[in-house]
Amino acid sequence: MTPMDMLLSRASTDHLAEPAPNAAQLSDILAAAMRAPDHGKLRPWRYVVIEGDARPQMAERIVASMQRLDADAPEFKIEKRRNRFSTMPLILALGMHLRPEDKIPLWEQEMAVAAATMNVLNALHATGFGGIWVSGDVVEDPVLAAEIGFPAPHKLAGFLFIGTPTNAPAAPRRPDPAAFTASWTGQPVTFAADKD
């Protein structure tokens, strides 16, 4: 597979089983994150590895966060998240180590974290593993963020569920890039993707 084939065949999946990357493999995968664009060299990405017996403990923190944010959270939603966080082979909490006082705007720091996360997803795929980036309302909970190790002003950017795909994920049909591309000639552009 060429590098371009690899990029074009990547798809997120939560149909994951053991094994997850071992420590050496995960180190290589996270080294790819360090190649992300990073204006100011702030390196705002942080990663917390959650595996083994820590997974059910994290699941209970997630449930507590859900109930803190919504006392009427449906039981099926609570159980779904409890199960997913308890059973995924490996979970990577994605932290944003933010510096609000820095000359680099916060939005650029957050985008650097997102770019690094995409590098992790691509590196997982390149090494035969799979993953999916999950977020939801709990990512906005400062109590949960602090419990993991990201007290304000730092934040969570979500979680990666990581493991070995149980079947080859079908690459979702992607739109034609032409619908999202325009050539500027001195006037504001329009995009085919935005037309009704």
C-alpha positions as CSV (number, residue, x, y, z in Angstrom):
1,M,0.0,0.0,0.0
2,T,1.4,3.4,-0.9
3,P,1.2,6.2,1.7
4,M,-1.6,7.8,-0.3
5,D,-3.5,4.5,-0.4
6,M,-3.1,4.3,3.3
7,L,-4.5,7.8,3.9
8,L,-7.4,7.3,1.5
9,S,-8.3,4.0,3.1
10,R,-8.4,5.1,6.7
11,A,-11.8,5.0,8.4
12,S,-12.8,5.3,12.0
13,T,-14.2,2.2,13.8
14,D,-15.3,1.2,17.2
15,H,-15.4,-2.5,16.4
16,L,-12.2,-3.1,18.2
17,A,-10.7,-6.1,20.0
18,E,-7.4,-7.0,21.7
19,P,-4.6,-6.5,21.1
20,A,-4.1,-2.8,21.5
21,P,-0.7,-1.4,20.7
22,N,2.0,-2.3,23.2
23,A,4.1,0.3,24.9
24,A,6.7,0.4,22.1
25,Q,4.1,0.6,19.3
26,L,2.2,3.3,21.1
27,S,5.3,5.3,21.6
28,D,5.9,5.1,17.8
29,I,2.3,6.1,17.1
30,L,2.5,9.0,19.5
31,A,5.7,10.1,17.8
32,A,3.6,10.8,14.7
33,A,1.5,13.2,16.8
34,M,4.7,15.2,17.5
35,R,4.9,16.0,13.8
36,A,1.7,18.1,13.8
37,P,1.7,21.8,12.9
38,D,2.4,23.7,16.1
39,H,2.6,27.5,15.8
40,G,4.9,28.7,18.6
41,K,6.1,25.2,19.4
42,L,3.8,25.1,22.5
43,R,3.2,21.4,22.1
44,P,-0.3,21.7,23.6
45,W,-1.2,18.0,23.2
46,R,-1.2,15.7,26.2
47,Y,-2.1,12.0,26.3
48,V,-3.4,9.8,29.2
49,V,-3.3,6.1,28.6
50,I,-6.2,4.2,30.2
51,E,-6.0,0.4,30.0
52,G,-6.6,-2.7,32.1
53,D,-8.3,-2.2,35.4
54,A,-8.3,1.6,35.0
55,R,-11.0,1.3,32.2
56,P,-13.9,0.5,34.6
57,Q,-12.7,3.2,36.9
58,M,-12.8,5.7,34.1
59,A,-16.2,4.4,33.0
60,E,-17.5,5.3,36.5
61,R,-16.0,8.8,36.2
62,I,-17.7,9.2,32.8
63,V,-21.1,8.1,34.3
64,A,-20.7,10.5,37.2
65,S,-19.9,13.3,34.7
66,M,-23.0,12.5,32.6
67,Q,-25.2,12.6,35.7
68,R,-23.6,15.9,36.9
69,L,-24.4,17.4,33.5
70,D,-27.8,15.9,33.1
71,A,-29.6,14.5,36.1
72,D,-32.2,13.0,33.7
73,A,-29.7,11.3,31.4
74,P,-31.4,8.2,30.0
75,E,-30.3,4.9,31.6
76,F,-29.6,3.3,28.2
77,K,-27.1,6.1,27.3
78,I,-25.4,5.8,30.7
79,E,-25.1,2.0,30.3
80,K,-23.8,2.4,26.7
81,R,-21.0,4.7,27.8
82,R,-20.2,2.6,30.9
83,N,-19.8,-0.5,28.7
84,R,-17.8,1.2,26.0
85,F,-15.3,2.8,28.5
86,S,-15.0,-0.4,30.4
87,T,-14.3,-2.7,27.5
88,M,-12.4,-0.9,24.8
89,P,-8.9,-2.4,24.5
90,L,-7.1,0.9,25.1
91,I,-8.4,4.4,25.7
92,L,-6.3,7.5,25.1
93,A,-7.6,10.7,26.8
94,L,-6.8,13.7,24.7
95,G,-5.7,16.7,26.7
96,M,-5.3,20.2,25.6
97,H,-2.5,21.9,27.7
98,L,-3.7,25.5,26.9
99,R,-1.8,28.7,27.6
100,P,-4.4,31.5,27.4
101,E,-1.8,34.2,28.2
102,D,0.4,33.2,25.2
103,K,0.6,35.2,22.1
104,I,-0.6,32.2,20.1
105,P,-4.4,32.3,20.1
106,L,-6.2,29.6,21.9
107,W,-8.0,28.4,18.8
108,E,-4.6,27.8,17.2
109,Q,-3.5,25.8,20.2
110,E,-6.7,23.7,20.0
111,M,-6.2,23.1,16.3
112,A,-2.7,21.8,17.0
113,V,-4.2,19.2,19.3
114,A,-6.7,18.3,16.6
115,A,-4.0,18.0,14.0
116,A,-1.9,15.8,16.3
117,T,-4.9,13.6,17.0
118,M,-5.4,13.1,13.3
119,N,-1.8,12.0,13.0
120,V,-2.4,9.5,15.8
121,L,-5.4,8.1,13.9
122,N,-3.4,7.8,10.7
123,A,-0.5,6.2,12.5
124,L,-2.9,3.6,14.1
125,H,-4.1,2.7,10.6
126,A,-0.6,2.6,9.2
127,T,0.4,0.1,11.9
128,G,-2.6,-2.2,11.5
129,F,-4.6,-0.9,14.4
130,G,-7.9,1.1,14.4
131,G,-9.5,3.7,16.5
132,I,-12.3,6.3,16.8
133,W,-12.3,9.8,18.3
134,V,-15.3,10.2,20.7
135,S,-16.3,13.3,22.6
136,G,-19.8,14.2,23.7
137,D,-21.0,16.4,26.6
138,V,-18.6,15.0,29.1
139,V,-15.7,16.6,27.3
140,E,-17.0,20.0,28.4
141,D,-17.1,19.0,32.1
142,P,-14.2,20.8,33.9
143,V,-14.6,18.4,36.9
144,L,-13.9,15.3,34.7
145,A,-11.1,17.1,33.0
146,A,-9.5,17.9,36.4
147,E,-10.0,14.3,37.6
148,I,-8.0,13.1,34.6
149,G,-5.2,15.7,35.0
150,F,-6.4,18.7,33.0
151,P,-7.5,21.4,35.5
152,A,-8.7,24.7,34.0
153,P,-7.5,26.4,31.8
154,H,-6.6,23.0,30.3
155,K,-9.3,20.9,28.7
156,L,-10.3,17.6,27.2
157,A,-10.5,17.2,23.5
158,G,-12.1,13.8,23.7
159,F,-11.0,10.2,23.9
160,L,-9.6,7.8,21.3
161,F,-10.8,4.2,21.6
162,I,-8.0,2.0,20.2
163,G,-7.5,-1.6,19.3
164,T,-7.4,-4.1,16.5
165,P,-10.4,-3.8,14.1
166,T,-12.5,-6.9,14.3
167,N,-13.2,-6.6,10.6
168,A,-11.9,-4.4,7.8
169,P,-13.9,-1.2,8.2
170,A,-15.7,-0.3,5.1
171,A,-14.4,3.0,3.9
172,P,-17.3,5.4,4.0
173,R,-18.2,7.0,0.8
174,R,-16.5,10.4,0.8
175,P,-17.7,13.4,-1.2
176,D,-15.8,14.7,-4.2
177,P,-13.2,17.2,-3.0
178,A,-14.3,19.5,-5.9
179,A,-17.5,20.3,-4.1
180,F,-15.4,21.8,-1.2
181,T,-12.8,23.6,-3.4
182,A,-12.9,26.9,-5.2
183,S,-10.4,29.1,-7.0
184,W,-10.3,32.7,-5.8
185,T,-10.1,35.3,-8.6
186,G,-10.6,38.5,-6.6
187,Q,-14.2,38.0,-5.6
188,P,-15.7,36.0,-2.7
189,V,-16.0,32.3,-3.7
190,T,-18.9,29.9,-3.4
191,F,-18.8,26.2,-3.0
192,A,-20.9,23.5,-4.6
193,A,-21.2,21.8,-1.2
194,D,-23.1,24.8,0.1
195,K,-25.7,25.0,-2.5
196,D,-29.2,23.7,-1.7
